Amino acid sequence: MTQTRPANGTAPQGTHRVALVGCGFVADLYMRSFAKHPEVQIVAVHDRDPQRLAAFCAHWSLPACDSLDAAFDTTPDLILNLTNPSSHAEITRACLNAGHHVFSEKPMVLSLEDATALHGLARDKGLQLGSSPSSVLGEAAQTLAKALRDGIAGTPRLIYAELDDGFIPQAPVEGWVSASGAPWPFADEFRTGCTLEHAGYYLSWLIACFGAVDKVVTATAEVLPDKRGVSGCAPDFSVATLHFAQGPVARLTCSITAPHDHRLRVVGDKGVLELEQAWDNAAPVRFRKRLRIRRRLMESPVAKRLRLRGPTHPKVTREGAAAMNFALGPVEMLEAIAAGRPSRIAGDYALHLTEVTLACQTEGVHRMTTRCEQMEPMPWAR
């Protein structure tokens, strides 16, 4: 069957049916990505704000539903929960109870109690509950994972992961508007906190590569008490030390204060694997071999770029600070559901990622109660 893509960039009718709940800022990023996946059809859209729903559906030429039940009636293969974090648990629970698989934006929920309950509900109903971020399935993350499997840097010993986003309260956040006119929800972002919002970008990669985290030691602070007059804000700075059950130790830093820095460095016995951008699916992964020159020990000043052999996945152009295909996670879940296999980003993995993320936001020493295995690589990354 020949498919044509509408002029406005939306995905044409495909073989996988998706319902989208929540039409805020991030929903437009998903729609840009779904335009690269003609196998996906958006069959229903719902938002609690009728004006936002109308604007979003008009922009993308999508069918609007005035209730969750109406969205359920369209028989989607997967529901995307793109609502505000405070609504994630309620919406996901309703979707699971109605018999639908769910992909949730991050953080999946705001408490381990909710995460555990929803994980159990999905299991008992034979459904899959997955979590963003999708970048763990992207080219950069999969290239890094293959380099680790191949032992390019030797045994990994220490990891430094930075997710510093700049002095955000001084940024012109009121002017950040999505393609369909949704404002960036800076008040929700400040109250949820940069750690819950962003730690998953590198946590997902590290858990995929090394499996379960055994212990998290976290220090947090609110170093910017005045954030555009928003009250009840979460910590805006955190440093978490992650002890993997079978793997290295990692330090993960999140802030909306320090200058933008998204570097990842994996220090091994033979040298250092490095990457500079968490929010770019095609970010180069490089290796610097450790050298001994006379009496000096140093990493090579010339880094070797590591590449996968063949084609990987559809890419999207840069939008703001990111060049990420947000559809990679939902598409992987849809393929898994159709094939009758567990999704890479669902089940124990999603639960463990949520527990570790929550631990990174909360000061103290935390012993993880959940477990997951290393993630199976994408077929094109083996």
C-alpha positions in Angstrom: 0.0 0.0 0.0 1.4 3.4 -1.0 1.4 6.0 1.7 1.7 9.8 1.3 2.8 12.2 4.0 0.5 15.2 4.5 2.0 18.6 3.8 1.8 19.6 7.4 4.4 16.9 8.3 2.2 14.5 10.3 2.6 10.8 9.9 0.2 9.1 7.4 -2.1 6.2 8.3 0.0 3.2 9.3 -0.1 -0.2 10.8 0.3 0.9 14.5 -2.5 2.8 16.2 -1.5 5.3 18.9 -3.6 7.5 21.2 -1.9 10.6 22.6 -3.0 12.1 26.0 -1.6 15.5 26.9 -1.0 18.2 24.3 1.6 20.3 26.0 5.0 21.5 24.9 6.6 18.0 24.5 3.7 16.6 22.5 4.8 18.7 19.5 8.3 17.1 19.7 6.7 13.7 19.5 4.7 14.7 16.5 7.8 15.9 14.7 9.3 12.5 15.3 6.3 10.5 14.3 6.5 12.2 10.9 9.6 10.1 10.4 7.6 6.9 11.1 4.8 6.4 8.5 4.0 3.0 10.1 2.4 4.9 13.1 -1.1 6.4 12.9 -2.3 8.8 15.6 -5.9 7.8 16.0 -6.9 9.9 19.0 -5.8 12.9 21.0 -7.1 14.1 24.4 -6.2 17.0 26.7 -8.1 18.3 29.7 -7.8 21.8 28.3 -10.3 22.1 25.4 -8.5 25.1 23.9 -5.1 23.4 24.0 -6.6 20.3 22.5 -8.2 22.2 19.7 -5.1 24.1 18.9 -2.9 21.0 18.8 -5.3 18.9 16.7 -5.8 21.8 14.3 -2.1 22.2 13.8 -1.4 18.5 13.2 -4.8 17.6 11.6 -5.5 15.0 14.2 -8.8 13.7 15.7 -9.7 15.2 19.1 -11.4 13.2 21.9 -13.2 15.1 24.6 -12.6 12.4 27.2 -10.2 9.5 28.0 -13.0 7.0 27.5 -13.5 8.4 23.9 -9.8 7.9 23.3 -10.0 4.3 24.6 -12.9 3.6 22.2 -10.6 4.2 19.2 -8.8 0.9 20.1 -5.2 2.1 20.1 -2.3 -0.3 20.3 -0.5 2.0 22.6 -1.4 5.1 24.7 1.2 7.9 25.1 0.9 9.6 28.5 2.4 13.1 27.8 0.6 14.9 30.7 2.2 16.8 33.5 4.3 14.6 35.8 1.8 15.2 38.7 -0.9 13.5 36.5 1.2 10.6 35.2 0.1 8.1 37.9 -3.6 8.8 37.6 -3.7 8.7 33.8 -1.5 5.6 33.5 -3.6 3.8 36.0 -6.8 4.6 34.1 -5.2 3.5 30.8 -4.0 0.2 32.3 -7.4 -0.5 34.0 -9.0 0.0 30.6 -6.7 -2.6 29.1 -4.2 -0.5 27.2 -0.4 -0.6 27.0 1.2 2.7 28.0 4.3 4.6 27.2 4.8 7.4 29.8 6.9 10.6 29.5 9.5 10.9 32.3 9.4 10.8 35.2 7.1 7.8 34.9 5.6 8.8 38.3 6.6 10.8 41.3 6.8 8.1 43.9 8.2 4.6 44.2 4.9 3.4 45.7 3.0 4.5 42.5 5.7 3.0 40.3 5.5 -0.4 42.0 1.8 -0.4 42.0 1.5 0.4 38.3 4.2 -2.1 37.4 2.2 -4.8 39.2 -1.0 -3.7 37.6 0.5 -3.9 34.1 2.0 -7.3 34.9 -1.3 -8.7 36.3 -3.2 -7.5 33.2 -0.7 -8.8 30.7 0.1 -5.2 29.6 3.3 -3.3 29.0 4.2 -0.1 30.8 7.2 1.7 29.3 9.0 4.9 30.1 10.9 7.6 28.3 13.5 8.9 27.5 13.8 7.2 24.1 17.4 8.3 23.5 18.6 5.1 25.0 17.4 3.5 21.8 19.2 6.1 19.7 22.4 5.8 17.6 24.7 7.6 20.1 23.6 5.4 23.1 23.7 2.2 21.1 27.2 3.1 19.7 28.4 3.6 23.3 26.9 0.3 24.4 28.5 -1.6 21.6 31.9 0.0 22.4 31.5 -1.2 26.0 30.5 -4.7 24.9 33.5 -4.9 22.6 35.9 -3.8 25.4 37.2 -0.8 23.4 38.3 1.0 26.5 39.0 -2.1 28.6 37.2 -2.7 31.9 35.1 0.5 32.8 36.1 1.8 36.2 34.5 5.3 36.6 31.9 7.3 34.8 31.3 11.1 34.8 28.0 12.2 33.5 27.0 15.8 33.3 23.5 17.2 32.8 24.0 20.9 33.5 21.6 23.1 31.5 22.8 26.6 32.1 21.3 29.4 34.3 17.8 28.7 33.3 15.9 31.1 35.6 17.6 34.0 33.6 16.6 32.5 30.2 13.7 34.0 28.3 11.5 31.0 29.3 8.2 32.9 28.7 9.0 33.1 25.0 9.7 29.3 24.6 6.6 28.1 22.7 6.1 24.9 20.8 5.0 24.5 17.2 1.3 24.4 18.0 1.5 27.2 20.5 2.1 25.5 23.9 4.3 27.4 26.3 7.2 25.7 28.0 5.8 24.8 31.4 8.6 26.4 33.4 6.6 26.4 36.7 6.0 22.7 36.4 9.6 22.1 35.5 10.9 24.1 38.5 8.5 22.3 40.9 9.3 18.8 39.5 13.0 19.6 39.4 15.8 19.2 36.9 16.9 15.9 38.3 13.5 14.1 37.8 13.2 15.8 34.4 16.6 15.1 33.0 18.6 12.5 35.0 16.9 9.8 32.9 18.8 10.8 29.8 22.0 9.3 31.1 20.6 7.0 33.7 18.8 5.1 31.0 22.0 4.7 29.0 24.0 3.5 32.0 21.3 1.1 33.2 21.0 -0.3 29.7 24.8 -0.9 29.5 25.4 -2.1 33.1 22.1 -3.3 34.5 20.9 -2.7 38.0 22.1 0.0 40.3 22.7 -1.3 43.9 23.2 1.9 45.8 22.8 5.7 45.2 24.4 8.3 47.4 22.9 11.8 46.7 23.5 15.4 47.7 21.1 18.1 46.6 20.5 21.8 47.1 18.3 24.6 45.9 21.0 27.2 45.0 18.6 29.5 43.1 15.7 30.3 45.5 14.1 32.8 43.1 12.9 31.1 40.0 10.5 33.5 38.2 8.4 33.8 41.4 7.6 30.0 41.3 7.1 28.6 44.8 7.5 25.0 46.0 10.4 24.2 43.8 12.4 21.0 43.9 16.2 21.0 44.3 17.9 22.7 41.3 21.2 20.9 41.8 22.1 17.3 42.6 25.1 15.1 42.6 24.4 11.3 42.7 27.0 8.6 43.0 25.7 5.4 41.4 27.1 2.0 42.5 26.2 -0.6 39.9 25.6 -4.2 41.2 27.8 -5.5 38.4 29.8 -2.6 37.0 31.6 0.7 37.6 30.8 3.6 39.8 29.3 6.7 38.1 28.8 10.3 39.2 25.7 12.0 37.7 25.3 15.8 38.1 22.1 17.7 37.3 21.6 21.5 37.5 19.9 24.5 36.0 22.7 26.8 37.2 26.0 25.7 35.8 26.9 26.4 32.2 25.5 23.9 29.7 27.5 20.7 29.9 26.2 17.4 28.7 29.5 15.4 28.5 29.7 11.7 29.3 33.1 10.1 30.0 33.6 6.4 30.7 37.1 5.8 32.1 38.5 2.3 31.4 41.8 0.5 31.7 42.7 1.3 28.1 41.4 4.8 27.8 38.3 7.0 27.8 35.1 6.7 25.9 33.6 10.2 25.5 30.5 12.0 24.2 29.5 15.6 24.4 25.8 15.8 23.7 23.0 13.8 25.5 20.3 15.4 23.4 21.6 14.5 19.9 20.9 10.9 18.6 23.8 11.3 16.2 26.3 12.7 18.7 29.8 11.4 18.0 31.1 8.7 20.4 34.9 8.9 20.6 37.7 6.9 22.2 41.0 8.3 23.5 43.6 5.7 24.0 45.8 6.0 27.2 49.4 6.5 26.3 52.7 6.4 28.2 55.2 8.8 26.6 58.5 8.8 28.4 57.6 9.6 32.0 54.1 10.9 31.2 50.7 9.2 31.3 48.1 10.8 29.2 45.0 10.2 27.0 45.7 10.6 23.3 45.1 14.2 22.1 43.6 12.6 18.9 40.3 10.9 19.5 39.0 8.1 17.3 35.3 8.3 16.3 33.4 5.0 16.8 30.7 4.2 14.3 28.1 1.4 13.8 28.4 -0.4 10.5 25.1 0.2 8.8 21.9 2.4 8.9 20.4 3.0 12.3 17.1 4.8 12.7 15.3 7.9 11.3 16.8 11.2 12.5 15.1 14.5 13.2 16.5 18.0 12.7 17.5 20.1 15.7 14.7 21.8 17.5 16.0 24.2 20.2 18.6 22.4 22.3 17.8 18.9 21.0 18.0 16.7 18.0 16.2 13.6 19.3 13.7 11.2 17.8 11.1 11.1 20.5 9.2 8.4 18.7 11.9 5.7 19.1 10.5 4.5 22.4 6.8 4.2 21.4 7.8 2.6 18.1 9.9 0.0 19.9 7.1 -0.7 22.3 4.6 -1.1 19.3 7.0 -3.5 17.6 7.4 -5.5 20.8 3.6 -5.6 21.4 3.0 -6.8 17.8 5.7 -9.5 18.1 4.4 -10.6 21.6 7.8 -9.9 23.3 8.7 -7.7 26.2 9.7 -4.2 25.2 13.2 -3.1 26.0 12.0 0.1 27.8 9.1 -1.5 29.8 8.7 -3.8 32.7 11.5 -4.2 35.2 13.7 -1.7 33.3 11.1 1.1 33.5 10.5 0.4 37.2 14.2 0.4 38.1 14.9 3.5 36.1 12.1 5.3 38.0 13.5 4.1 41.4 17.0 5.3 40.6 15.8 8.6 39.2 13.8 9.3 42.4 16.9 8.4 44.5 19.0 10.9 42.5 16.5 13.6 43.5 16.4 12.8 47.2 19.4 13.5 49.5 20.8 10.5 51.4 22.0 7.0 50.9 19.6 4.8 49.1 19.6 1.0 48.6 17.7 0.0 45.5 14.8 -2.5 46.0 14.2 -3.2 42.3 16.4 -4.9 39.7 16.7 -5.2 35.9 19.0 -6.8 33.4 21.2 -5.1 30.8 19.2 -4.0 27.8 19.3 -6.1 24.6 20.9 -4.0 21.9 18.9 -2.8 18.9 19.2 -5.1 15.9 21.3 -2.6 13.9 23.7 -2.2 16.9 24.8 -5.7 17.4 
